[in-house]
C-alpha cells in the first residue's frame, strides 16, 4: 500500500483524488484526470470499485471503451461491484454498454450488489457524562459513514444529548453509502434506535444530517413513522420541492415539527432548489428557518461546534418526550 496509513489514510487519499478528478473533469481535462486516477488508484485498494468506476468513465470519454470494460472486469475479479444504476444509467459509460462483455459483468455485479446492500450496521453511539436531555440521530452524507457523522455532530454530546450516528444500508459500491430510498432510511434509523436503553428511547428525539442525510432528516420528521423526531437540524440538505408532495406538506402544516436549515452561500450542489423547498415548508405553516452562511460551499460551517448547542436548544425547548 506504498506506506500509507490504513483505512483512514486511504479515505483521505480517495477524497483528495475525487476532488481533483471532479475539478479536472469540470475543466474538460479528461486525459489529465485519467492520469491522476491511474497514478493514485494503486494506493487506495479499499476503494477499488470507486477508482475503477472513475477510470472507466474517463477511458470511455477518451475513446477507449474496450479498455474501460477491461478495467471494470479487472476490478470485478478483485471483488468489486456496483449498483445496477451506476453501470446502466451513467451517461459516461454509454459506449461500454454496447460491448459484448458488458452484459455478464452487469449480471455478476448486480448479484453481488443484491447480496451486500440492505444489511444494517450497529450505530455509533456517544453519551454525555451526565443525565441526557434527549437523543439526536445523525445521518451522514452521500459517500460518507456513521463514524464521520459522529465526529461532525460531536458537539451535541456536549449539549447533553445521546448521539446516534446511523450507517445507511443502501450501498452503490462496497464503500459508497447514501439514502436514495427514504422508507429504507427510516428502517435503518428505527433499527438503530432499538439499540438504545429503554430510558433513552423515551427522551425527546431530534433528527440531524448533512446533504443526502439532511434530506432524510427532514422527511423523517415529516413522516408518519412510529418513532418520529419533533425537530430537525439540516446542514446543506439535498432537498428539492419534488421531495415535498402534498402528504409531507400536510404534516408541516400541522405545526408538529420545527426545523433549522443551514446552507452555504456558495453551495451549488443544493441551491437554489433547497430555497424553494424551504419556501414550501414555510408557506405550509411550519416553523422551519433557513440560514445562509456567507462564503461557505457544500460543507459544515467552520464554527459549527460552537453554534450547534444553541440550535439544539432552540428545538429542545418544545421537544416532546415520547411515550413508552
Buried (B, 14 or more C-beta within 10 A) or exposed (E): EEEEEEEEBBBEBBEEBBEBBEEBBEEEBBEBBBEBBBEBBEBBEBBBBBBBBBBBBBBBBBEBBBBBBBBBBEBBEEEBBBBBEBBEEBEBBEBBBEBEEBEEBBEBBBEBBEEBBEEBBEBBBBBBEEEBBBBBBBBBBBBBBBBBBBEBBBBBBBBBBBBBBBBBBBBBBBBBBBBBBBEBBBBBBBBBBEEBEEEBBBBBBBBBBBBBBBBBBBBBBBBEBEBBBBBBBBBBBBBBBEBBEEEBBEBBEEEBBBBBBBBBEBBEBBBEBBBBBBEBBBEBEBBBBBEBBEEBEBBBBEEBBEBBBEBBEBBBEEBEEBEE
